[in-house]
């Protein structure tokens, strides 16, 4: 396993720089759109899971049980998956500080030839609003994560909880 701290710092620095220069950036508290329309099951490397698990274990037992059940029964909807960890009433992530790397990069990094995913951001890019933004390289981030081991789907990790 690897330490995620340097990668998290690099991502946080980029996010902070972009948010400073683009005060109207769409990704902000109150927007949970990406958490409600995941293209695929969340996948986590061993270190990402260790960190996420520490966040889960700090939640009240009743919340932990609810999240386990949601992960167990999650299904794909027409707009993709709603993340089973999302507090859908409040629109917040209960494990925000321990969230996976993909959740940290979404909206600030792009994959070549795969678009920007979020329609809100895509519309601003198409309109030229974000021309001066230097997007991060998502493939490079994933390349760094590979050194940590295989990324497994969230339900597989939850199964290891016993
Ligand atoms: S882990 Fe948290 S930030 Fe990531 S998709 Fe789920 S609710 Fe959203």
Backbone and ligand atoms as CSV (ligand in chain L), in Angstrom:
chain,resi,resn,atom,element,x,y,z
A,1,UNK,N,N,0.842,-1.195,0.000
A,1,UNK,CA,C,0.000,0.000,0.000
A,1,UNK,C,C,0.880,1.249,0.000
A,2,UNK,N,N,0.308,2.293,-0.486
A,2,UNK,CA,C,1.066,3.537,-0.586
A,2,UNK,C,C,0.378,4.619,0.239
A,3,UNK,N,N,1.121,5.691,0.479
A,3,UNK,CA,C,0.456,6.794,1.169
A,3,UNK,C,C,-0.181,7.707,0.121
A,4,UNK,N,N,-1.382,8.103,0.399
A,4,UNK,CA,C,-2.111,8.931,-0.550
A,4,UNK,C,C,-1.853,10.413,-0.324
A,5,UNK,N,N,-1.195,10.754,0.767
A,5,UNK,CA,C,-1.068,12.161,1.161
A,5,UNK,C,C,-0.462,13.050,0.064
A,6,UNK,N,N,0.656,12.647,-0.588
A,6,UNK,CA,C,1.212,13.540,-1.616
A,6,UNK,C,C,0.255,13.768,-2.788
A,7,UNK,N,N,-0.442,12.687,-3.193
A,7,UNK,CA,C,-1.392,12.816,-4.301
A,7,UNK,C,C,-2.557,13.723,-3.878
A,8,UNK,N,N,-3.057,13.524,-2.687
A,8,UNK,CA,C,-4.142,14.385,-2.186
A,8,UNK,C,C,-3.698,15.846,-2.155
A,9,UNK,N,N,-2.467,16.070,-1.722
A,9,UNK,CA,C,-1.959,17.452,-1.640
A,9,UNK,C,C,-1.889,18.074,-3.026
A,10,UNK,N,N,-1.385,17.299,-3.992
A,10,UNK,CA,C,-1.256,17.828,-5.362
A,10,UNK,C,C,-2.638,18.178,-5.922
A,11,UNK,N,N,-3.602,17.311,-5.671
A,11,UNK,CA,C,-4.969,17.564,-6.155
A,11,UNK,C,C,-5.546,18.791,-5.443
A,12,UNK,N,N,-5.393,18.824,-4.135
A,12,UNK,CA,C,-5.933,19.961,-3.358
A,12,UNK,C,C,-5.334,21.282,-3.838
A,13,UNK,N,N,-4.030,21.276,-4.150
A,13,UNK,CA,C,-3.378,22.503,-4.623
A,13,UNK,C,C,-3.993,22.976,-5.936
A,14,UNK,N,N,-4.176,22.014,-6.849
A,14,UNK,CA,C,-4.773,22.389,-8.141
A,14,UNK,C,C,-6.194,22.923,-7.951
A,15,UNK,N,N,-6.959,22.200,-7.147
A,15,UNK,CA,C,-8.348,22.608,-6.910
A,15,UNK,C,C,-8.381,24.023,-6.304
A,16,UNK,N,N,-7.499,24.269,-5.344
A,16,UNK,CA,C,-7.480,25.590,-4.688
A,16,UNK,C,C,-7.122,26.683,-5.696
A,17,UNK,N,N,-6.150,26.406,-6.565
A,17,UNK,CA,C,-5.728,27.408,-7.562
A,17,UNK,C,C,-6.877,27.717,-8.517
A,18,UNK,N,N,-7.553,26.663,-8.971
A,18,UNK,CA,C,-8.652,26.882,-9.915
A,18,UNK,C,C,-9.786,27.644,-9.232
A,19,UNK,N,N,-10.088,27.252,-8.013
A,19,UNK,CA,C,-11.201,27.910,-7.319
A,19,UNK,C,C,-10.892,29.377,-7.016
A,20,UNK,N,N,-9.614,29.670,-6.829
A,20,UNK,CA,C,-9.220,31.049,-6.554
A,20,UNK,C,C,-9.404,31.931,-7.787
A,21,UNK,N,N,-9.037,31.366,-8.942
A,21,UNK,CA,C,-9.104,32.178,-10.159
A,21,UNK,C,C,-10.492,32.124,-10.808
A,22,UNK,N,N,-11.287,31.135,-10.429
A,22,UNK,CA,C,-12.628,30.968,-11.015
A,22,UNK,C,C,-13.637,30.923,-9.871
A,23,UNK,N,N,-14.029,32.085,-9.408
A,23,UNK,CA,C,-14.874,32.114,-8.213
A,23,UNK,C,C,-16.267,31.512,-8.460
A,24,UNK,N,N,-16.656,31.407,-9.723
A,24,UNK,CA,C,-17.974,30.837,-10.037
A,24,UNK,C,C,-17.886,29.359,-10.404
A,25,UNK,N,N,-16.811,28.723,-10.015
A,25,UNK,CA,C,-16.634,27.307,-10.399
A,25,UNK,C,C,-17.836,26.480,-9.917
A,26,UNK,N,N,-18.385,25.627,-10.786
A,26,UNK,CA,C,-19.629,24.925,-10.413
A,26,UNK,C,C,-19.499,23.926,-9.263
A,27,UNK,N,N,-18.323,23.316,-9.094
A,27,UNK,CA,C,-18.186,22.309,-8.028
A,27,UNK,C,C,-18.028,23.021,-6.685
A,28,UNK,N,N,-19.056,22.970,-5.885
A,28,UNK,CA,C,-19.006,23.643,-4.592
A,28,UNK,C,C,-20.013,22.983,-3.667
A,29,UNK,N,N,-19.894,23.311,-2.404
A,29,UNK,CA,C,-20.831,22.767,-1.431
A,29,UNK,C,C,-22.256,23.041,-1.909
A,30,UNK,N,N,-23.088,22.038,-1.838
A,30,UNK,CA,C,-24.465,22.220,-2.294
A,30,UNK,C,C,-24.725,21.543,-3.623
A,31,UNK,N,N,-23.640,21.265,-4.374
A,31,UNK,CA,C,-23.819,20.526,-5.631
A,31,UNK,C,C,-23.377,19.087,-5.411
A,32,UNK,N,N,-24.312,18.165,-5.558
A,32,UNK,CA,C,-23.974,16.741,-5.391
A,32,UNK,C,C,-24.298,15.971,-6.665
A,33,UNK,N,N,-24.363,16.734,-7.751
A,33,UNK,CA,C,-24.795,16.141,-9.016
A,33,UNK,C,C,-23.933,14.947,-9.435
A,34,UNK,N,N,-22.625,15.088,-9.304
A,34,UNK,CA,C,-21.764,13.977,-9.749
A,34,UNK,C,C,-21.955,12.753,-8.860
A,35,UNK,N,N,-22.213,12.965,-7.564
A,35,UNK,CA,C,-22.422,11.830,-6.646
A,35,UNK,C,C,-23.726,11.103,-6.971
A,36,UNK,N,N,-24.628,11.793,-7.663
A,36,UNK,CA,C,-25.929,11.200,-8.001
A,36,UNK,C,C,-25.943,10.563,-9.383
A,37,UNK,N,N,-24.877,10.680,-10.111
A,37,UNK,CA,C,-24.886,10.116,-11.471
A,37,UNK,C,C,-23.513,9.532,-11.812
A,38,UNK,N,N,-23.098,8.570,-11.002
A,38,UNK,CA,C,-21.813,7.918,-11.244
A,38,UNK,C,C,-21.916,7.026,-12.476
A,39,UNK,N,N,-20.932,7.135,-13.346
A,39,UNK,CA,C,-20.962,6.347,-14.582
A,39,UNK,C,C,-20.781,4.856,-14.298
A,40,UNK,N,N,-20.102,4.551,-13.193
A,40,UNK,CA,C,-19.811,3.152,-12.888
A,40,UNK,C,C,-19.756,2.991,-11.373
A,41,UNK,N,N,-19.654,1.745,-10.946
A,41,UNK,CA,C,-19.471,1.492,-9.512
A,41,UNK,C,C,-18.180,2.162,-9.053
A,42,UNK,N,N,-18.189,2.799,-7.883
A,42,UNK,CA,C,-16.934,3.372,-7.393
A,42,UNK,C,C,-15.907,2.259,-7.200
A,43,UNK,N,N,-14.666,2.508,-7.607
A,43,UNK,CA,C,-13.574,1.530,-7.435
A,43,UNK,C,C,-12.495,2.189,-6.585
A,44,UNK,N,N,-11.966,1.421,-5.658
A,44,UNK,CA,C,-10.966,1.969,-4.742
A,44,UNK,C,C,-9.753,1.051,-4.659
A,45,UNK,N,N,-8.587,1.658,-4.588
A,45,UNK,CA,C,-7.367,0.881,-4.353
A,45,UNK,C,C,-7.312,0.529,-2.856
A,46,UNK,N,N,-6.399,-0.362,-2.470
A,46,UNK,CA,C,-6.315,-0.734,-1.047
A,46,UNK,C,C,-6.143,0.475,-0.113
A,47,UNK,N,N,-5.284,1.416,-0.471
A,47,UNK,CA,C,-5.084,2.577,0.418
A,47,UNK,C,C,-6.323,3.466,0.465
A,48,UNK,N,N,-6.983,3.592,-0.677
A,48,UNK,CA,C,-8.211,4.392,-0.691
A,48,UNK,C,C,-9.261,3.752,0.211
A,49,UNK,N,N,-9.341,2.419,0.153
A,49,UNK,CA,C,-10.320,1.721,0.991
A,49,UNK,C,C,-9.967,1.869,2.475
A,50,UNK,N,N,-8.696,1.735,2.809
A,50,UNK,CA,C,-8.281,1.876,4.213
A,50,UNK,C,C,-8.698,3.244,4.751
A,51,UNK,N,N,-8.483,4.270,3.931
A,51,UNK,CA,C,-8.846,5.624,4.362
A,51,UNK,C,C,-10.367,5.773,4.481
A,52,UNK,N,N,-11.074,5.286,3.458
A,52,UNK,CA,C,-12.541,5.401,3.483
A,52,UNK,C,C,-13.111,4.636,4.675
A,53,UNK,N,N,-12.545,3.464,4.929
A,53,UNK,CA,C,-13.042,2.628,6.036
A,53,UNK,C,C,-12.876,3.366,7.374
A,54,UNK,N,N,-11.791,4.096,7.513
A,54,UNK,CA,C,-11.594,4.839,8.767
A,54,UNK,C,C,-12.695,5.891,8.933
A,55,UNK,N,N,-13.103,6.488,7.831
A,55,UNK,CA,C,-14.201,7.459,7.889
A,55,UNK,C,C,-15.522,6.790,8.215
A,56,UNK,N,N,-15.746,5.635,7.617
A,56,UNK,CA,C,-16.997,4.891,7.876
A,56,UNK,C,C,-17.078,4.483,9.341
A,57,UNK,N,N,-15.957,4.020,9.874
A,57,UNK,CA,C,-15.951,3.528,11.262
A,57,UNK,C,C,-16.203,4.642,12.277
A,58,UNK,N,N,-15.989,5.876,11.850
A,58,UNK,CA,C,-16.217,7.001,12.756
A,58,UNK,C,C,-17.682,7.452,12.753
A,59,UNK,N,N,-18.477,6.895,11.850
A,59,UNK,CA,C,-19.896,7.268,11.774
A,59,UNK,C,C,-20.692,6.512,12.836
A,60,UNK,N,N,-21.857,7.043,13.236
A,60,UNK,CA,C,-22.699,6.326,14.197
A,60,UNK,C,C,-23.045,4.930,13.661
A,61,UNK,N,N,-23.145,3.927,14.543
A,61,UNK,CA,C,-23.437,2.551,14.102
A,61,UNK,C,C,-24.675,2.447,13.215
A,62,UNK,N,N,-25.723,3.206,13.532
A,62,UNK,CA,C,-26.941,3.114,12.719
A,62,UNK,C,C,-26.673,3.599,11.296
A,63,UNK,N,N,-25.881,4.635,11.161
A,63,UNK,CA,C,-25.531,5.139,9.822
A,63,UNK,C,C,-24.695,4.107,9.085
A,64,UNK,N,N,-23.767,3.491,9.803
A,64,UNK,CA,C,-22.940,2.458,9.169
A,64,UNK,C,C,-23.815,1.333,8.618
A,65,UNK,N,N,-24.805,0.914,9.416
A,65,UNK,CA,C,-25.699,-0.163,8.960
A,65,UNK,C,C,-26.474,0.252,7.722
A,66,UNK,N,N,-26.965,1.487,7.736
A,66,UNK,CA,C,-27.724,1.991,6.580
A,66,UNK,C,C,-26.849,1.992,5.330
A,67,UNK,N,N,-25.619,2.451,5.472
A,67,UNK,CA,C,-24.731,2.524,4.311
A,67,UNK,C,C,-24.397,1.126,3.795
A,68,UNK,N,N,-24.187,0.190,4.714
A,68,UNK,CA,C,-23.914,-1.196,4.294
A,68,UNK,C,C,-25.055,-1.738,3.453
A,69,UNK,N,N,-26.268,-1.491,3.932
A,69,UNK,CA,C,-27.444,-1.999,3.219
A,69,UNK,C,C,-27.554,-1.317,1.845
A,70,UNK,N,N,-27.268,-0.032,1.802
A,70,UNK,CA,C,-27.348,0.685,0.519
A,70,UNK,C,C,-26.318,0.152,-0.467
A,71,UNK,N,N,-25.124,-0.124,0.018
A,71,UNK,CA,C,-24.077,-0.654,-0.873
A,71,UNK,C,C,-24.502,-2.030,-1.378
A,72,UNK,N,N,-25.082,-2.821,-0.472
A,72,UNK,CA,C,-25.489,-4.180,-0.829
A,72,UNK,C,C,-26.566,-4.182,-1.908
A,73,UNK,N,N,-27.417,-3.167,-1.892
A,73,UNK,CA,C,-28.577,-3.175,-2.794
A,73,UNK,C,C,-28.462,-2.145,-3.925
A,74,UNK,N,N,-27.320,-1.530,-4.075
A,74,UNK,CA,C,-27.226,-0.465,-5.080
A,74,UNK,C,C,-27.443,-1.013,-6.492
A,75,UNK,N,N,-28.172,-0.240,-7.301
A,75,UNK,CA,C,-28.421,-0.635,-8.690
A,75,UNK,C,C,-28.216,0.585,-9.578
A,76,UNK,N,N,-28.017,0.302,-10.834
A,76,UNK,CA,C,-27.777,1.380,-11.789
A,76,UNK,C,C,-29.107,1.951,-12.266
A,77,UNK,N,N,-29.251,3.267,-12.206
A,77,UNK,CA,C,-30.446,3.915,-12.742
A,77,UNK,C,C,-30.170,4.463,-14.130
A,78,UNK,N,N,-31.133,5.176,-14.687
A,78,UNK,CA,C,-30.941,5.701,-16.049
A,78,UNK,C,C,-29.809,6.726,-16.097
A,79,UNK,N,N,-29.610,7.449,-14.991
A,79,UNK,CA,C,-28.535,8.455,-14.968
A,79,UNK,C,C,-27.256,7.884,-14.352
A,80,UNK,N,N,-27.193,6.582,-14.198
A,80,UNK,CA,C,-26.014,5.969,-13.583
A,80,UNK,C,C,-26.313,5.567,-12.143
A,81,UNK,N,N,-25.262,5.429,-11.345
A,81,UNK,CA,C,-25.442,5.044,-9.942
A,81,UNK,C,C,-25.523,6.289,-9.062
A,82,UNK,N,N,-26.415,6.257,-8.086
A,82,UNK,CA,C,-26.340,7.233,-7.004
A,82,UNK,C,C,-25.366,6.639,-5.997
A,83,UNK,N,N,-24.351,7.386,-5.603
A,83,UNK,CA,C,-23.390,6.829,-4.659
A,83,UNK,C,C,-24.120,6.416,-3.384
A,84,UNK,N,N,-23.959,5.178,-2.965
A,84,UNK,CA,C,-24.690,4.698,-1.786
A,84,UNK,C,C,-24.234,5.368,-0.495
A,85,UNK,N,N,-23.125,6.068,-0.538
A,85,UNK,CA,C,-22.645,6.743,0.674
A,85,UNK,C,C,-23.234,8.147,0.820
A,86,UNK,N,N,-23.751,8.695,-0.264
A,86,UNK,CA,C,-24.257,10.068,-0.248
A,86,UNK,C,C,-25.454,10.216,0.685
A,87,UNK,N,N,-25.441,11.265,1.505
A,87,UNK,CA,C,-26.633,11.630,2.271
A,87,UNK,C,C,-27.534,12.388,1.306
A,88,UNK,N,N,-28.515,11.687,0.763
A,88,UNK,CA,C,-29.317,12.278,-0.313
A,88,UNK,C,C,-30.266,13.374,0.183
A,89,UNK,N,N,-30.564,13.396,1.480
A,89,UNK,CA,C,-31.412,14.464,2.014
A,89,UNK,C,C,-30.634,15.774,2.106
A,90,UNK,N,N,-29.417,15.676,2.628
A,90,UNK,CA,C,-28.616,16.883,2.835
A,90,UNK,C,C,-27.705,17.197,1.650
A,91,UNK,N,N,-27.509,16.203,0.782
A,91,UNK,CA,C,-26.621,16.411,-0.362
A,91,UNK,C,C,-25.164,16.520,0.039
A,92,UNK,N,N,-24.795,15.801,1.089
A,92,UNK,CA,C,-23.386,15.857,1.521
A,92,UNK,C,C,-22.803,14.447,1.617
A,93,UNK,N,N,-21.497,14.413,1.544
A,93,UNK,CA,C,-20.792,13.134,1.655
A,93,UNK,C,C,-20.401,12.933,3.120
A,94,UNK,N,N,-20.844,11.843,3.736
A,94,UNK,CA,C,-20.540,11.633,5.154
A,94,UNK,C,C,-19.076,11.251,5.410
A,95,UNK,N,N,-18.374,10.928,4.337
A,95,UNK,CA,C,-16.948,10.569,4.477
A,95,UNK,C,C,-16.117,11.477,3.559
A,96,UNK,N,N,-16.488,12.742,3.543
A,96,UNK,CA,C,-15.860,13.685,2.608
A,96,UNK,C,C,-14.337,13.731,2.796
A,97,UNK,N,N,-13.874,13.771,4.026
A,97,UNK,CA,C,-12.425,13.881,4.279
A,97,UNK,C,C,-11.689,12.617,3.861
A,98,UNK,N,N,-12.432,11.517,3.779
A,98,UNK,CA,C,-11.796,10.232,3.445
A,98,UNK,C,C,-12.225,9.744,2.054
A,99,UNK,N,N,-12.806,10.605,1.260
A,99,UNK,CA,C,-13.368,10.179,-0.038
A,99,UNK,C,C,-12.261,9.722,-0.998
A,100,UNK,N,N,-12.643,8.881,-1.968
A,100,UNK,CA,C,-11.660,8.377,-2.936
A,100,UNK,C,C,-11.083,9.490,-3.820
A,101,UNK,N,N,-10.003,9.162,-4.476
A,101,UNK,CA,C,-9.323,10.136,-5.349
A,101,UNK,C,C,-10.245,10.596,-6.482
A,102,UNK,N,N,-11.015,9.662,-7.065
A,102,UNK,CA,C,-11.893,10.046,-8.175
A,102,UNK,C,C,-12.865,11.145,-7.764
A,103,UNK,N,N,-13.303,11.126,-6.512
A,103,UNK,CA,C,-14.232,12.154,-6.027
A,103,UNK,C,C,-13.501,13.496,-5.862
A,104,UNK,N,N,-12.213,13.432,-5.611
A,104,UNK,CA,C,-11.423,14.660,-5.427
A,104,UNK,C,C,-11.090,15.321,-6.758
A,105,UNK,N,N,-10.914,14.493,-7.800
A,105,UNK,CA,C,-10.485,15.045,-9.086
A,105,UNK,C,C,-11.659,15.446,-9.971
A,106,UNK,N,N,-12.827,14.884,-9.692
A,106,UNK,CA,C,-13.970,15.123,-10.569
A,106,UNK,C,C,-14.245,16.629,-10.680
A,107,UNK,N,N,-14.344,17.081,-11.915
A,107,UNK,CA,C,-14.620,18.498,-12.138
A,107,UNK,C,C,-13.372,19.352,-12.281
A,108,UNK,N,N,-12.210,18.774,-12.028
A,108,UNK,CA,C,-10.956,19.531,-12.106
A,108,UNK,C,C,-9.915,18.842,-12.981
A,109,UNK,N,N,-10.180,17.588,-13.294
A,109,UNK,CA,C,-9.267,16.793,-14.119
A,109,UNK,C,C,-10.088,16.190,-15.256
A,110,UNK,N,N,-9.437,15.916,-16.364
A,110,UNK,CA,C,-10.157,15.312,-17.485
A,110,UNK,C,C,-9.369,14.142,-18.055
A,111,UNK,N,N,-10.112,13.271,-18.722
A,111,UNK,CA,C,-9.476,12.162,-19.427
A,111,UNK,C,C,-9.542,12.461,-20.911
A,112,UNK,N,N,-8.415,12.298,-21.571
A,112,UNK,CA,C,-8.356,12.573,-23.009
A,112,UNK,C,C,-9.447,11.779,-23.743
A,113,UNK,N,N,-10.154,12.461,-24.613
A,113,UNK,CA,C,-11.184,11.839,-25.467
A,113,UNK,C,C,-12.390,11.296,-24.699
A,114,UNK,N,N,-12.481,11.587,-23.404
A,114,UNK,CA,C,-13.636,11.042,-22.686
A,114,UNK,C,C,-14.554,12.137,-22.157
A,115,UNK,N,N,-14.287,13.376,-22.514
A,115,UNK,CA,C,-15.176,14.449,-22.112
A,115,UNK,C,C,-14.986,14.858,-20.674
A,116,UNK,N,N,-15.879,15.723,-20.237
A,116,UNK,CA,C,-15.754,16.278,-18.885
A,116,UNK,C,C,-16.833,15.772,-17.955
A,117,UNK,N,N,-17.683,14.919,-18.473
A,117,UNK,CA,C,-18.702,14.239,-17.675
A,117,UNK,C,C,-19.846,15.117,-17.184
A,118,UNK,N,N,-19.557,16.128,-16.403
A,118,UNK,CA,C,-20.639,16.926,-15.818
A,118,UNK,C,C,-21.172,17.913,-16.857
A,119,UNK,N,N,-22.489,17.884,-17.063
A,119,UNK,CA,C,-23.075,18.750,-18.088
A,119,UNK,C,C,-22.922,20.225,-17.737
A,120,UNK,N,N,-22.955,20.541,-16.457
A,120,UNK,CA,C,-22.820,21.942,-16.039
A,120,UNK,C,C,-21.454,22.488,-16.454
A,121,UNK,N,N,-20.422,21.711,-16.172
A,121,UNK,CA,C,-19.075,22.150,-16.537
A,121,UNK,C,C,-18.900,22.121,-18.049
A,122,UNK,N,N,-19.411,21.062,-18.654
A,122,UNK,CA,C,-19.267,20.946,-20.109
A,122,UNK,C,C,-19.881,22.165,-20.812
A,123,UNK,N,N,-21.041,22.631,-20.321
A,123,UNK,CA,C,-21.697,23.783,-20.939
A,123,UNK,C,C,-20.817,25.025,-20.822
A,124,UNK,N,N,-20.135,25.175,-19.680
A,124,UNK,CA,C,-19.269,26.344,-19.508
A,124,UNK,C,C,-18.035,26.254,-20.383
A,125,UNK,N,N,-17.540,25.031,-20.550
A,125,UNK,CA,C,-16.384,24.850,-21.441
A,125,UNK,C,C,-16.810,25.180,-22.871
A,126,UNK,N,N,-17.955,24.633,-23.264
A,126,UNK,CA,C,-18.435,24.869,-24.628
A,126,UNK,C,C,-18.666,26.359,-24.869
A,127,UNK,N,N,-19.077,27.074,-23.818
A,127,UNK,CA,C,-19.329,28.504,-23.948
A,127,UNK,C,C,-18.061,29.344,-23.860
A,128,UNK,N,N,-16.937,28.703,-23.611
A,128,UNK,CA,C,-15.665,29.430,-23.564
A,128,UNK,C,C,-15.352,30.041,-22.215
A,129,UNK,N,N,-16.218,29.826,-21.226
A,129,UNK,CA,C,-16.009,30.446,-19.904
A,129,UNK,C,C,-14.722,29.968,-19.231
A,130,UNK,N,N,-14.351,28.723,-19.510
A,130,UNK,CA,C,-13.242,28.116,-18.763
A,130,UNK,C,C,-12.013,27.904,-19.632
A,131,UNK,N,N,-11.906,28.740,-20.679
A,131,UNK,CA,C,-10.799,28.568,-21.625
A,131,UNK,C,C,-9.428,28.673,-20.974
A,132,UNK,N,N,-9.327,29.490,-19.943
A,132,UNK,CA,C,-7.999,29.729,-19.357
A,132,UNK,C,C,-7.664,28.748,-18.234
A,133,UNK,N,N,-8.511,27.742,-18.065
A,133,UNK,CA,C,-8.235,26.748,-17.020
A,133,UNK,C,C,-7.311,25.666,-17.574
A,134,UNK,N,N,-6.293,25.337,-16.822
A,134,UNK,CA,C,-5.427,24.224,-17.224
A,134,UNK,C,C,-5.923,22.994,-16.484
A,135,UNK,N,N,-6.537,22.099,-17.232
A,135,UNK,CA,C,-7.141,20.920,-16.610
A,135,UNK,C,C,-6.078,19.909,-16.204
A,136,UNK,N,N,-6.351,19.215,-15.120
A,136,UNK,CA,C,-5.433,18.166,-14.685
A,136,UNK,C,C,-5.595,16.914,-15.539
A,137,UNK,N,N,-4.575,16.105,-15.529
A,137,UNK,CA,C,-4.548,14.888,-16.337
A,137,UNK,C,C,-5.013,13.702,-15.483
A,138,UNK,N,N,-6.247,13.293,-15.701
A,138,UNK,CA,C,-6.822,12.209,-14.892
A,138,UNK,C,C,-6.076,10.893,-15.093
A,139,UNK,N,N,-5.634,10.649,-16.330
A,139,UNK,CA,C,-4.921,9.395,-16.604
A,139,UNK,C,C,-3.627,9.326,-15.795
A,140,UNK,N,N,-2.973,10.468,-15.631
A,140,UNK,CA,C,-1.719,10.483,-14.858
A,140,UNK,C,C,-2.001,10.184,-13.389
A,141,UNK,N,N,-3.097,10.717,-12.887
A,141,UNK,CA,C,-3.480,10.444,-11.495
A,141,UNK,C,C,-3.734,8.952,-11.309
A,142,UNK,N,N,-4.477,8.382,-12.246
A,142,UNK,CA,C,-4.781,6.949,-12.140
A,142,UNK,C,C,-3.520,6.106,-12.273
A,143,UNK,N,N,-2.580,6.584,-13.076
A,143,UNK,CA,C,-1.302,5.890,-13.208
A,143,UNK,C,C,-0.575,5.841,-11.870
A,144,UNK,N,N,-0.619,6.940,-11.134
A,144,UNK,CA,C,0.016,6.961,-9.808
A,144,UNK,C,C,-0.690,6.012,-8.841
A,145,UNK,N,N,-1.999,5.967,-8.954
A,145,UNK,CA,C,-2.773,5.099,-8.056
A,145,UNK,C,C,-2.499,3.623,-8.306
A,146,UNK,N,N,-2.157,3.304,-9.546
A,146,UNK,CA,C,-1.931,1.890,-9.908
A,146,UNK,C,C,-0.880,1.242,-9.017
A,147,UNK,N,N,0.096,2.039,-8.603
A,147,UNK,CA,C,1.175,1.501,-7.774
A,147,UNK,C,C,0.637,0.983,-6.439
A,148,UNK,N,N,-0.577,1.390,-6.100
A,148,UNK,CA,C,-1.166,1.012,-4.820
A,148,UNK,C,C,-1.845,-0.353,-4.869
A,149,UNK,N,N,-2.000,-0.891,-6.051
A,149,UNK,CA,C,-2.660,-2.190,-6.160
A,149,UNK,C,C,-3.976,-2.083,-6.909
A,150,UNK,N,N,-4.628,-3.221,-7.036
A,150,UNK,CA,C,-5.847,-3.279,-7.846
A,150,UNK,C,C,-6.986,-2.467,-7.226
A,151,UNK,N,N,-7.676,-1.721,-8.082
A,151,UNK,CA,C,-8.852,-0.971,-7.625
A,151,UNK,C,C,-10.074,-1.883,-7.729
A,152,UNK,N,N,-10.708,-2.141,-6.600
A,152,UNK,CA,C,-11.869,-3.049,-6.568
A,152,UNK,C,C,-13.154,-2.250,-6.370
A,153,UNK,N,N,-14.270,-2.787,-6.858
A,153,UNK,CA,C,-15.553,-2.093,-6.685
A,153,UNK,C,C,-15.921,-1.961,-5.198
A,154,UNK,N,N,-16.584,-0.880,-4.881
A,154,UNK,CA,C,-16.962,-0.602,-3.489
A,154,UNK,C,C,-17.677,-1.775,-2.805
A,155,UNK,N,N,-18.646,-2.458,-3.489
A,155,UNK,CA,C,-19.320,-3.579,-2.811
A,155,UNK,C,C,-18.352,-4.700,-2.421
A,156,UNK,N,N,-17.316,-4.915,-3.211
A,156,UNK,CA,C,-16.336,-5.955,-2.904
A,156,UNK,C,C,-15.599,-5.587,-1.609
A,157,UNK,N,N,-15.241,-4.332,-1.480
A,157,UNK,CA,C,-14.572,-3.902,-0.238
A,157,UNK,C,C,-15.512,-4.031,0.954
A,158,UNK,N,N,-16.769,-3.664,0.763
A,158,UNK,CA,C,-17.712,-3.761,1.883
A,158,UNK,C,C,-17.878,-5.214,2.335
A,159,UNK,N,N,-17.786,-6.132,1.393
A,159,UNK,CA,C,-17.897,-7.549,1.751
A,159,UNK,C,C,-16.797,-7.975,2.718
A,160,UNK,N,N,-15.666,-7.293,2.666
A,160,UNK,CA,C,-14.538,-7.677,3.547
A,160,UNK,C,C,-14.811,-7.229,4.986
A,161,UNK,N,N,-15.846,-6.416,5.192
A,161,UNK,CA,C,-16.144,-5.947,6.549
A,161,UNK,C,C,-16.731,-7.072,7.416
A,162,UNK,N,N,-17.235,-8.104,6.750
A,162,UNK,CA,C,-17.764,-9.250,7.486
A,162,UNK,C,C,-19.170,-9.057,8.020
L,1,LIG,S1,S,-17.826,8.924,-1.770
L,1,LIG,FE1,FE,-18.701,10.879,-1.194
L,1,LIG,S2,S,-17.852,12.388,-2.679
L,1,LIG,FE2,FE,-17.549,10.320,-3.543
L,1,LIG,S3,S,-19.353,9.948,-4.878
L,1,LIG,FE3,FE,-19.812,9.088,-2.806
L,1,LIG,S4,S,-20.904,10.730,-1.722
L,1,LIG,FE4,FE,-19.852,11.665,-3.502
